[in-house]
Amino acid sequence: MDGTTLAAPASALDLRADAHVHTGFAAGRDSVGVVVSAADRAGLTALTFADQVGPDTTWLPAYADAVRRARRRTEITLRVAAEVEIVQQDGWLAWPADLGNLEAVSVAISRLPLADGPAGAREVRALLTAGRLVPEQVAEIVVTATIRGVERASRYAPTQLARPLSLLAHVGIDDSAVTPEILGALAEACRSTGTAVEISEAWRSPSPRVIAMLREADVAMVAASDARYAAEVGHWQYLRRV
């Protein structure tokens, strides 16, 4: 796997590089070529493809080939990555069968990893309403699993952390439930593993408060549109505000 990273120091976020886009191979709508053309029109110099994958994904070789073909037609630096979900509290990820085509991994957590399996946002809200979970407990589970997930992923490829803590917003928890101590542990895990934190345009994540704390902790951050449509690639509103 290629050890190249697009991460910039926290104080120098590069808005000419989009570190997370999707295509029609998974969650997106457009082809690799259409996305690259949009990136060119947006004035980007680097682009990371990070479609969602899992154990049943079979299209990674074709996906990587499409990106490699696109490299011959553009001066934009293109990187083959994939978004992989954390599914257990110990940080285990829903890996595809073959990682050989990947140059980077974007680690995500969109369901709460509980002892009996991942819980979606609706289920977590019901558990909170019933008093079976409290916000601080959910925040600790999310951050602890995230730390373990990036530690696992970084053994195999350069790692990014996708839309950090966005799950909390989806279940109605303010990220103030994440204590400075817990956030400090996350920052240390990112630094020690070389994980770059994605600031997501689409998900408005992480919050300005968390961004400020990560910046203070000297965590590398990258601009990520998380675009599902080519027209969204490299366009920043939230990022320019924060």
C-alpha positions in Angstrom: 0.0 0.0 0.0 1.1 3.5 -0.8 2.2 5.4 2.3 1.4 8.8 0.7 -0.8 11.0 2.9 -2.7 14.2 2.1 -2.9 15.4 5.7 -1.8 18.9 6.5 -0.9 20.4 9.8 -4.0 21.4 11.8 -3.0 25.1 11.3 -2.8 24.7 7.5 -5.9 23.0 6.2 -5.6 22.6 2.4 -8.9 23.3 0.7 -7.4 22.3 -2.7 -7.5 18.7 -1.6 -10.7 16.8 -1.0 -10.0 13.8 1.2 -13.3 11.9 0.9 -15.6 11.5 -2.1 -18.0 8.8 -3.3 -18.8 7.3 -6.7 -21.4 5.2 -8.3 -19.6 2.1 -7.1 -21.3 2.5 -3.7 -23.0 5.5 -2.0 -22.3 8.0 -4.8 -24.1 8.7 -8.0 -21.4 9.5 -10.6 -18.5 7.7 -12.3 -14.9 8.2 -11.3 -14.3 10.2 -14.5 -17.2 12.5 -13.8 -16.0 13.1 -10.2 -12.4 13.9 -11.4 -13.8 16.3 -14.0 -15.7 18.1 -11.3 -12.6 18.2 -9.1 -10.7 19.8 -11.9 -13.4 22.5 -12.4 -13.3 23.1 -8.6 -9.5 23.8 -8.8 -8.5 20.8 -6.7 -5.0 19.4 -6.8 -5.7 16.1 -4.9 -8.7 13.8 -4.5 -9.2 10.7 -2.3 -11.9 8.2 -3.4 -13.4 6.6 -0.3 -16.4 4.6 -1.2 -18.1 2.5 1.5 -17.0 -1.2 1.6 -17.8 -4.2 3.7 -17.2 -8.0 3.9 -19.4 -8.6 0.8 -17.8 -6.0 -1.4 -16.6 -7.5 -4.7 -15.9 -4.5 -6.8 -12.7 -3.1 -5.3 -10.4 -4.3 -8.2 -12.6 -2.6 -10.8 -12.9 0.5 -8.6 -9.1 0.8 -8.2 -8.6 0.2 -11.9 -11.1 3.0 -12.7 -9.1 5.4 -10.5 -5.8 4.3 -12.1 -7.2 4.9 -15.6 -8.3 8.4 -14.5 -4.8 9.2 -13.3 -3.6 9.0 -16.9 -6.0 11.8 -17.9 -5.5 14.3 -15.1 -2.8 16.2 -13.2 -4.8 15.9 -10.0 -3.3 13.5 -7.5 -5.8 10.6 -7.1 -5.8 8.1 -4.2 -7.7 4.9 -3.9 -9.2 4.5 -0.4 -12.3 3.1 1.1 -14.6 3.9 4.0 -14.7 1.0 6.5 -17.2 0.8 9.4 -16.3 0.1 13.1 -18.7 -2.7 14.1 -17.5 -3.9 17.6 -16.5 -2.2 20.8 -12.9 -3.5 20.5 -12.6 -1.5 17.2 -13.1 -4.4 14.8 -13.9 -3.2 11.4 -16.1 -4.6 8.6 -13.2 -5.2 6.4 -13.6 -6.2 2.7 -12.0 -9.6 1.8 -9.0 -8.0 0.1 -7.2 -4.8 1.1 -4.6 -5.1 -1.6 -6.1 -2.4 -3.8 -6.3 0.3 -1.1 -3.8 3.1 -0.6 -5.7 4.4 2.5 -8.5 3.6 4.8 -11.2 6.0 6.1 -12.6 4.7 9.4 -16.2 5.5 10.2 -18.7 4.8 12.9 -22.4 5.3 12.1 -23.9 2.7 14.4 -23.3 2.3 18.1 -21.2 -0.8 18.8 -22.9 -2.5 21.7 -22.1 -5.8 23.3 -24.9 -7.6 21.3 -24.1 -5.8 18.0 -24.3 -2.4 16.4 -27.3 -0.3 17.1 -28.7 2.3 14.7 -29.6 5.8 15.6 -33.3 5.1 16.2 -32.5 2.2 18.5 -30.0 4.3 20.4 -32.5 7.1 20.9 -35.0 4.5 22.2 -32.4 3.2 24.7 -31.7 6.8 25.8 -35.4 7.5 26.3 -35.8 4.3 28.3 -32.9 5.2 30.5 -30.9 2.2 29.5 -28.2 4.4 28.2 -27.1 7.9 29.2 -25.4 10.5 26.9 -22.0 10.3 28.6 -22.1 6.5 28.3 -22.9 6.7 24.5 -20.1 9.3 24.0 -17.6 7.1 25.8 -18.5 4.0 23.8 -18.2 6.0 20.5 -14.9 7.4 21.3 -13.4 4.3 22.8 -14.4 2.2 19.8 -13.1 4.9 17.5 -9.7 4.9 19.2 -9.5 1.1 18.9 -10.7 1.3 15.3 -8.0 3.7 14.1 -5.4 1.7 16.0 -6.5 -1.4 14.1 -6.8 0.3 10.7 -3.4 2.0 10.9 -1.7 -1.4 11.0 -2.7 -1.9 7.4 -2.8 1.4 5.6 -2.6 5.2 6.1 -5.7 6.1 8.0 -8.3 8.9 8.1 -11.1 9.3 10.6 -14.4 10.1 8.8 -17.0 12.5 10.3 -15.9 12.0 13.9 -18.6 12.0 16.6 -21.4 12.6 14.0 -23.2 9.6 15.5 -23.8 11.6 18.6 -25.7 14.3 16.7 -27.8 11.7 15.0 -29.0 10.3 18.3 -29.6 13.8 19.8 -26.5 14.1 22.0 -24.5 17.3 22.1 -20.8 16.7 21.8 -20.3 18.5 25.1 -20.9 15.0 26.5 -17.4 14.2 25.3 -15.2 15.3 28.1 -11.8 16.9 27.4 -10.1 13.8 28.9 -11.9 11.5 26.4 -11.3 13.8 23.5 -7.6 14.0 24.6 -7.4 10.2 24.4 -8.8 10.4 20.8 -6.3 13.1 19.8 -3.4 11.1 21.2 -4.6 8.0 19.3 -4.7 10.0 16.1 -1.3 11.4 16.6 0.3 8.1 17.6 -1.2 6.3 14.6 -0.7 9.1 12.1 -4.5 9.3 11.5 -5.8 12.4 9.9 -9.2 13.7 11.1 -11.6 14.5 8.3 -13.5 17.7 8.6 -16.7 16.8 6.8 -18.6 19.3 4.7 -21.6 17.1 4.2 -21.9 16.0 7.8 -20.8 19.3 9.4 -18.5 17.2 11.6 -16.7 17.6 13.9 -18.1 20.7 15.6 -16.2 23.9 15.9 -15.5 23.0 19.6 -14.0 19.7 18.7 -12.0 21.2 15.8 -10.5 23.8 18.2 -9.6 21.1 20.7 -8.0 18.9 18.0 -6.1 21.9 16.6 -4.8 22.7 20.1 -3.7 19.1 20.4 -1.8 19.4 17.0 -3.9 16.7 15.3 -3.6 16.6 11.5 -6.9 17.4 9.7 -8.0 17.2 6.1 -10.9 18.7 4.2 -13.5 16.2 3.2 -16.6 17.0 1.1 -18.0 13.4 1.6 -19.6 14.2 -1.7 -22.1 11.8 -3.2 -22.7 14.0 -6.3 -19.9 15.3 -8.4 -21.2 18.8 -8.1 -20.4 18.8 -4.4 -16.8 17.9 -4.8 -14.4 20.5 -3.5 -17.1 23.0 -2.5 -16.7 24.4 1.1 -19.1 26.3 3.2 -18.9 24.7 6.6 -15.1 24.3 6.4 -14.6 28.0 5.6 -16.7 29.0 8.6 -14.8 26.8 11.0 
